[in-house]
């Protein structure tokens, strides 16, 4: 509103806003200390729980129950044997209830690649030992708080199969020279199984179930028989069968089957590595025409089956299963029983297979699998030393010419009351005898 005599008019500025004071900023409380008594208690409780969990895990783990003491990586080649020794004497012995026959690791020589005996493996209770063949000194040890089912060898490694309950389920391979742990696998082999080296695979035996594992990683390549956990039914060729003896060679294995609908025992020839592990590849599965038969030997071409009443050797084609021959045998009826661990006691050379029937040893030609000669009153299949066949007898070791069966001589031994079967092997100049649950080294 203007005043009289004034040239200036008062105007209200509607855009003018009253002045505002800046809002106060709330102050943050001081940082909380993590050093209070409650915090220390919480941290301590967390640590105790963590440690307790770790201890409990370790306490109930396989690692706690395993002892592994490895040995040196070098080994000295054993001297070659060029002539038969005039005598043999015990140089060492060890308990080895888990070995079915002397277990000798063959290791490739670095310079030549040729495989030579490096280590003798023994197994008893839950402990496996790699030993110097000459002295028996322990080079390495692998031990678990589980009972051993069987120990064997193959591909420069020791194979140890343990039982964790009703079956033999824990398979571990160990470097034959150092004892270092290699591949491991959980399986389902039956108690009383053997471990058979087919060349590229490891085969278990049993009366109702057989497994096959690859040599490099022990991955299962075949399941045959009464599978415990059937994922894909109707994949097995027959049900309700039981199994007798088993024999292996490169690329195939043969076994005796006894099925409820068959009039006689059946010979089944299988591929160890079919396309699918639960779908067996069968080369042939003929009826043998006899009962209580035993598969004795198998090559890439032929399979030999011993049959009773009358005693004879049936020869089958390994590719088709067709019978291609027959030869008489001089074997008592009492010998026609399933062999221990489902494996005939056979030792093979480049030219012959020596089969222990239970009362005598029959030499077969590897070319035809027909009998060449028979040694009576023997205790095992035998081995070779300086190119001769050496077969255990009551008096000691009898030496034969491989081709003819002519007796060269006898090396007398005192087995200190042991009269049962004797399985032989050699490691350089050392002759190894498996006498029941004891391994005895002779030189």
Rosetta blueprint (number, residue, H / E / L):
1 X L
2 X L
3 X L
4 X L
5 X L
6 X L
7 X L
8 X L
9 X L
10 X L
11 X L
12 X L
13 X L
14 X L
15 X L
16 X L
17 X L
18 X L
19 X L
20 X L
21 X L
22 X L
23 X L
24 X L
25 X L
26 X L
27 X L
28 X L
29 X L
30 X L
31 X L
32 X L
33 X L
34 X L
35 X L
36 X L
37 X H
38 X H
39 X H
40 X H
41 X H
42 X H
43 X H
44 X H
45 X H
46 X H
47 X H
48 X H
49 X H
50 X H
51 X H
52 X H
53 X H
54 X H
55 X H
56 X H
57 X H
58 X H
59 X H
60 X L
61 X L
62 X L
63 X L
64 X L
65 X L
66 X E
67 X E
68 X E
69 X E
70 X L
71 X L
72 X L
73 X L
74 X L
75 X L
76 X L
77 X L
78 X L
79 X L
80 X L
81 X L
82 X L
83 X L
84 X L
85 X L
86 X L
87 X L
88 X L
89 X L
90 X E
91 X E
92 X E
93 X E
94 X E
95 X E
96 X L
97 X L
98 X L
99 X E
100 X L
101 X L
102 X L
103 X E
104 X E
105 X E
106 X E
107 X E
108 X E
109 X L
110 X L
111 X L
112 X L
113 X L
114 X L
115 X E
116 X E
117 X E
118 X E
119 X E
120 X E
121 X E
122 X E
123 X E
124 X E
125 X L
126 X L
127 X E
128 X E
129 X E
130 X E
131 X E
132 X L
133 X L
134 X L
135 X L
136 X L
137 X L
138 X E
139 X E
140 X E
141 X E
142 X E
143 X E
144 X E
145 X L
146 X L
147 X E
148 X E
149 X E
150 X E
151 X E
152 X E
153 X E
154 X E
155 X L
156 X L
157 X E
158 X E
159 X E
160 X E
161 X E
162 X E
163 X E
164 X L
165 X L
166 X L
167 X L
168 X E
169 X E
170 X E
171 X E
172 X E
173 X E
174 X E
175 X E
176 X L
177 X L
178 X L
179 X L
180 X L
181 X E
182 X E
183 X E
184 X E
185 X E
186 X E
187 X E
188 X E
189 X E
190 X L
191 X L
192 X L
193 X L
194 X L
195 X E
196 X E
197 X E
198 X L
199 X L
200 X L
201 X E
202 X E
203 X E
204 X E
205 X L
206 X L
207 X L
208 X L
209 X E
210 X E
211 X E
212 X E
213 X E
214 X E
215 X L
216 X L
217 X L
218 X L
219 X L
220 X E
221 X E
222 X E
223 X E
224 X E
225 X E
226 X L
227 X L
228 X L
229 X L
230 X L
231 X L
232 X L
233 X L
234 X L
235 X L
236 X L
237 X L
238 X L
239 X L
240 X L
241 X L
242 X E
243 X E
244 X E
245 X E
246 X E
247 X E
248 X E
249 X E
250 X L
251 X L
252 X E
253 X E
254 X E
255 X E
256 X E
257 X E
258 X E
259 X L
260 X L
261 X L
262 X L
263 X L
264 X L
265 X L
266 X E
267 X E
268 X E
269 X E
270 X E
271 X L
272 X L
273 X L
274 X L
275 X L
276 X E
277 X L
278 X L
279 X E
280 X L
281 X L
282 X E
283 X E
284 X E
285 X E
286 X E
287 X E
288 X L
289 X L
290 X L
291 X L
292 X L
293 X L
294 X E
295 X E
296 X E
297 X E
298 X E
299 X L
300 X L
301 X L
302 X E
303 X E
304 X E
305 X E
306 X E
307 X E
308 X L
309 X L
310 X L
311 X L
312 X E
313 X E
314 X E
315 X E
316 X E
317 X E
318 X L
319 X L
320 X L
321 X L
322 X L
323 X E
324 X E
325 X E
326 X E
327 X E
328 X E
329 X L
330 X L
331 X L
332 X L
333 X H
334 X H
335 X H
336 X L
337 X L
338 X L
339 X L
340 X H
341 X H
342 X H
343 X L
344 X L
345 X E
346 X E
347 X E
348 X E
349 X L
350 X L
351 X L
352 X E
353 X E
354 X E
355 X E
356 X E
357 X L
358 X L
359 X L
360 X E
361 X E
362 X E
363 X E
364 X E
365 X E
366 X L
367 X L
368 X L
369 X L
370 X L
371 X E
372 X E
373 X E
374 X E
375 X E
376 X E
377 X L
378 X E
379 X L
380 X L
381 X L
382 X L
383 X E
384 X E
385 X E
386 X L
387 X L
388 X E
389 X E
390 X E
391 X E
392 X E
393 X E
394 X L
395 X L
396 X E
397 X E
398 X E
399 X E
400 X E
401 X L
402 X L
403 X L
404 X L
405 X L
406 X L
407 X E
408 X E
409 X E
410 X E
411 X E
412 X E
413 X L
414 X L
415 X L
416 X L
417 X L
418 X L
419 X L
420 X L
421 X L
422 X E
423 X E
424 X E
425 X E
426 X E
427 X E
428 X L
429 X L
430 X E
431 X E
432 X E
433 X E
434 X E
435 X E
436 X L
437 X L
438 X E
439 X E
440 X E
441 X E
442 X E
443 X L
